[in-house]
Amino acid sequence: MSATAKLLVADLASTVHQLPSRFVRPIDDRPNFSHVRAPTGHSFPVIDLHNLHGPSRADVVAQIGQACERDGFFLVKNHGVPEEMMNGMLRLAREFFRLPECERLKSYSDDPTKTTRLSTSFNVKTEKVANWRDFLRLHCYPLKLYVNEWPDNPPSFRKEVAEYCTSVRELTLKLLEAISESLGLPKDSIANSIGGHGQHMALNYYPPCPQPELTYGLPGHTDPNLITLLLQDQVPGLQALHDNTWFALDPIPNTFIINIGDQMQALSNDRYKSVLHRAVVNSETERISIPTFYCPSQDAMIGPFKELVDDKNRAVYRQFTYSEYYKTFWNEGLATKRCLDLFRVE
């Protein structure tokens, strides 16, 4: 297979010294690294969850609420997911993407409806400019429905990933309780509002790029789901928009980066922010990131909590199903306009 015919970026990257034209973004839609501020320019909060179930719970809940309202992004430490499990996931991802091309391609599909698939970019069928990324997408709740679809190479993949998914789900449910309370609602409000729950994850692989200033790993977007928990290695790449400026969110060992998704912004009636973020690449080294996306079930009806709507705070969004929202998001792609704006009350 020629370099130009390679299905995966990982295999293309090792054969080119110049960025292929299909990855080159228009001049006005490039990373512009000179305009990105270092993390010291704006500190995204690091919240210690150690006291979430102690006498200082109210303080931790308040910190989470403030972060959701002001930043849309925060980091958590002492979160309960073992460090060795986090490191094991990063190791597994690296091992998977270093498997022979023929082995990886067993999981390849360009069909976005498949619940387990290896693909590249965002949507290879519809996008005009490709992104410098490979990803392995896994649905993972309920586990019993999906685990046997997952790759069985590396040999420990299914066992280790299943344990990680279960641990991250427990953390997510704790965060949803805290976020509910921070809105002044009963702690089970969010969990009860999203139907049967959905959880999926991506193992993202960003190879070294010959001309990183011309492309993205992922361009600016908001997440269509409820909440995202990101595990990443120690290679910088994530950037978030704050006050119309891009800031780097550099890795901190043994933390998760949490970001609010579009469904949370809708449920909170615009109080909590789903923030634009992007992934940039570099010319020196590969980068691994593993986001877990927690979602409503497809038939869940989403809209502002009635307790957050009154004469002074009108409903910002109409009622919609998550299925309707996700289809709209997928059809729009990672566009510059926000999908959520299409669901605002006129």
C-alpha positions in Angstrom: 0.0 0.0 0.0 1.4 3.4 -1.0 1.9 6.2 1.5 -0.9 8.2 0.0 -3.3 5.2 0.3 -2.6 4.6 4.0 -5.8 4.4 6.0 -4.3 5.4 9.3 -2.3 8.5 10.2 0.2 6.4 12.3 1.3 4.6 9.2 1.3 7.7 7.0 3.4 9.7 9.5 6.4 7.5 9.2 6.6 7.8 5.4 6.2 11.6 4.8 8.4 14.6 5.4 5.8 17.2 4.3 2.2 17.4 5.4 -0.1 15.9 2.7 -2.5 18.5 1.2 -5.6 16.9 2.6 -4.4 17.8 6.2 -3.6 21.4 5.4 -6.1 23.9 6.9 -7.0 27.3 5.4 -4.7 30.1 6.5 -7.4 31.6 8.8 -8.0 28.3 10.5 -4.6 27.2 11.8 -3.3 26.9 15.3 -1.3 30.1 15.3 0.9 29.0 18.2 2.2 32.5 18.9 -1.2 33.5 20.1 -1.6 30.6 22.6 -1.1 31.6 26.2 0.9 29.4 28.6 -1.0 27.8 31.5 0.4 30.5 33.8 -1.8 33.0 31.9 -4.9 31.4 33.3 -5.0 28.7 36.0 -7.7 26.1 35.4 -8.6 25.0 38.9 -7.2 21.7 40.4 -9.8 20.4 42.8 -8.9 17.9 45.5 -11.7 15.3 45.8 -10.3 13.8 49.0 -12.9 15.7 51.1 -15.9 15.1 48.8 -17.3 12.6 51.2 -16.3 14.4 54.4 -17.2 17.4 56.5 -15.8 19.7 53.8 -18.1 18.4 51.1 -19.9 21.7 50.7 -16.6 23.5 50.0 -15.6 21.0 47.3 -19.0 21.2 45.8 -18.7 25.0 45.7 -15.3 24.7 44.0 -16.7 22.4 41.3 -19.7 24.7 40.7 -17.5 27.7 40.3 -15.2 25.9 37.9 -18.2 24.7 35.8 -19.6 28.3 35.7 -16.3 30.2 35.1 -14.1 27.8 33.1 -16.0 24.8 31.9 -12.8 22.9 32.6 -11.1 21.8 35.8 -8.7 19.1 37.0 -9.3 16.6 39.8 -6.8 14.8 42.0 -7.3 12.2 44.8 -10.2 11.0 42.6 -10.1 7.3 43.5 -8.9 5.9 40.2 -5.6 4.1 41.0 -2.5 5.6 39.5 -1.3 2.2 38.2 -4.7 1.7 36.4 -4.2 5.1 34.7 -0.7 4.3 33.7 -1.8 0.9 32.5 -4.4 2.4 30.2 -1.8 4.7 28.6 0.6 1.7 28.2 -2.2 -0.3 26.6 -3.1 2.5 24.2 0.6 2.8 23.2 0.9 -0.9 22.7 -2.2 -1.0 20.5 -1.1 1.8 18.2 2.3 0.1 17.9 0.8 -3.2 16.7 1.5 -4.1 13.1 -0.7 -2.3 10.6 -2.5 -5.4 9.5 -3.4 -6.2 13.1 -4.7 -2.7 13.9 -6.7 -2.6 10.6 -8.9 -5.5 11.9 -10.7 -2.9 14.0 -10.9 -0.3 11.2 -14.2 1.1 10.0 -15.4 4.4 8.5 -19.0 3.7 9.7 -19.8 6.0 12.6 -22.7 3.9 13.8 -20.3 1.0 14.8 -19.9 0.8 18.6 -16.3 -0.4 18.3 -14.1 1.0 15.6 -10.7 2.3 14.7 -10.7 5.3 12.4 -9.0 8.5 11.8 -9.6 12.3 11.7 -13.2 13.0 12.8 -15.5 11.8 10.0 -13.6 10.7 6.9 -16.8 10.5 4.8 -17.8 14.2 5.2 -15.0 16.4 6.3 -13.1 18.6 3.8 -9.9 18.8 5.7 -8.5 15.8 7.6 -7.1 15.8 11.2 -3.8 14.4 12.3 -5.3 11.7 14.6 -6.1 8.0 14.8 -8.6 6.9 17.4 -10.1 3.6 18.7 -13.6 4.3 19.8 -15.2 1.9 22.3 -18.7 1.9 23.8 -18.4 0.7 27.3 -21.7 0.8 29.3 -23.3 -1.5 29.9 -20.0 -3.4 29.6 -21.6 -6.8 28.9 -23.0 -5.4 25.6 -19.7 -4.3 24.2 -16.7 -5.9 25.8 -16.6 -8.9 23.4 -16.4 -6.5 20.4 -13.2 -4.9 21.6 -9.8 -5.8 20.3 -8.2 -8.8 22.0 -4.7 -7.7 21.2 -2.8 -6.7 23.3 -3.9 -9.8 25.2 -4.9 -8.0 28.4 -6.8 -5.3 26.6 -10.4 -6.3 27.4 -9.8 -7.1 31.0 -7.8 -3.9 31.8 -10.0 -1.6 29.8 -13.2 -3.0 31.5 -11.7 -2.4 34.9 -10.7 1.1 34.0 -14.2 1.9 32.5 -15.9 0.7 35.7 -13.6 2.8 37.9 -14.1 5.9 35.8 -17.9 5.5 35.8 -17.8 5.5 39.6 -15.9 8.7 39.6 -18.2 10.2 37.0 -21.3 9.4 39.1 -19.6 11.1 42.1 -19.0 14.2 40.0 -22.6 14.3 38.7 -23.8 14.2 42.3 -21.6 17.1 43.2 -22.5 19.1 40.1 -26.2 18.6 40.9 -25.7 19.9 44.4 -23.7 22.9 43.1 -26.8 23.8 41.1 -28.9 23.7 44.2 -30.6 20.5 43.2 -30.9 17.1 44.8 -27.7 15.1 44.2 -29.4 12.5 42.0 -31.1 15.1 39.7 -28.6 14.8 36.8 -28.3 11.0 37.0 -32.1 10.7 37.0 -32.5 13.1 34.0 -30.5 11.3 31.4 -32.3 8.0 31.0 -30.3 4.7 31.0 -26.9 6.4 30.7 -24.3 5.9 28.1 -20.5 5.7 28.3 -18.0 5.5 25.6 -14.3 6.3 25.2 -11.6 7.0 22.7 -8.0 6.0 22.6 -6.5 8.9 20.7 -3.1 8.7 19.0 -1.4 11.8 17.6 1.8 10.8 15.7 4.6 13.3 15.2 3.6 15.7 12.5 6.0 17.2 9.9 4.3 20.6 9.9 2.2 21.0 13.0 1.5 24.7 12.4 -0.7 23.7 9.4 -3.1 21.3 10.9 -4.9 20.0 14.1 -5.2 16.8 15.9 -8.7 18.0 16.5 -9.9 21.5 15.7 -11.9 23.7 18.1 -15.1 22.0 19.2 -17.4 21.5 22.2 -18.3 18.0 23.4 -21.9 16.9 22.5 -22.2 14.7 25.6 -22.8 15.4 29.2 -19.4 15.4 30.8 -15.9 14.3 29.7 -13.1 12.9 31.8 -9.7 13.0 30.1 -6.6 11.0 30.8 -3.5 12.1 28.9 0.2 11.3 28.9 2.8 13.9 29.7 3.0 15.4 26.2 1.2 18.8 25.9 -1.5 19.2 23.2 -4.8 20.2 24.8 -5.9 23.8 24.6 -9.1 25.5 25.8 -10.7 28.8 25.0 -11.1 31.3 27.9 -12.0 34.9 27.4 -11.4 34.5 23.6 -7.9 33.4 24.1 -6.5 29.8 23.7 -4.7 28.5 26.8 -2.6 25.4 27.0 -3.8 22.8 29.5 -0.5 21.0 30.2 -0.6 17.6 31.8 -0.4 17.1 35.6 0.5 13.5 36.6 -2.3 11.5 38.2 -5.1 13.9 37.5 -8.1 13.9 35.2 -9.2 16.9 33.2 -12.9 17.3 33.4 -14.9 19.3 30.9 -18.6 20.2 30.7 -20.4 19.0 27.6 -23.3 20.5 25.7 -26.0 18.5 27.5 -24.8 19.8 30.9 -24.9 23.4 29.6 -28.5 22.8 28.4 -29.6 21.1 31.7 -28.1 24.0 33.7 -29.9 26.6 31.5 -26.6 28.1 30.4 -25.2 28.5 33.9 -22.5 25.9 33.3 -20.3 26.3 30.1 -19.4 23.8 27.5 -16.2 25.4 26.2 -14.4 25.2 22.9 -11.2 23.2 23.1 -8.8 21.6 20.6 -5.8 19.3 20.2 -2.7 20.5 18.5 0.2 18.3 17.4 4.0 18.6 17.4 6.9 17.4 15.2 8.9 15.6 17.9 6.8 13.0 19.7 3.6 11.0 19.7 0.8 11.9 22.1 -1.8 9.7 23.7 -5.1 11.0 25.2 -8.0 8.9 26.5 -11.3 10.7 27.0 -14.3 9.0 28.6 -17.6 10.5 27.4 -20.6 10.2 29.7 -23.8 10.6 27.8 -27.6 10.5 28.2 -29.3 7.5 26.6 -30.5 8.1 23.1 -34.2 8.6 24.1 -33.4 10.9 27.1 -35.3 14.2 26.9 -32.9 17.1 27.6 -33.8 20.6 28.6 -33.2 23.1 31.4 -34.2 21.8 34.9 -37.5 23.4 35.8 -36.0 24.5 39.2 -33.6 26.7 37.2 -36.3 28.4 35.2 -38.4 31.3 36.5 -39.5 34.8 35.4 -36.0 36.2 35.6 -34.3 33.1 34.1 -36.3 32.0 31.0 -35.6 28.6 29.5 -32.7 29.1 27.1 -33.1 25.8 25.2 -36.1 23.8 23.9 -36.6 20.2 24.8 -34.9 17.7 22.6 -33.8 14.1 22.7 -30.1 13.2 22.9 -30.5 11.2 19.7 -31.7 14.3 17.9 -28.9 16.3 19.3 -26.1 13.8 18.4 -27.4 13.4 14.9 -27.3 17.1 14.4 -23.8 17.4 15.9 -22.5 14.6 13.6 -24.0 16.1 10.5 -22.6 19.5 11.3 -19.2 18.1 12.1 -16.6 20.0 14.0 -17.8 23.3 12.6 -16.9 26.7 14.0 -20.6 27.4 15.0 -21.8 25.7 18.1 -24.3 23.0 17.6 -26.0 23.9 20.9 -27.0 27.3 19.4 -29.4 25.4 17.0 -31.5 24.3 20.0 -32.0 27.7 21.6 -35.5 29.0 22.2 -36.1 31.7 19.6 
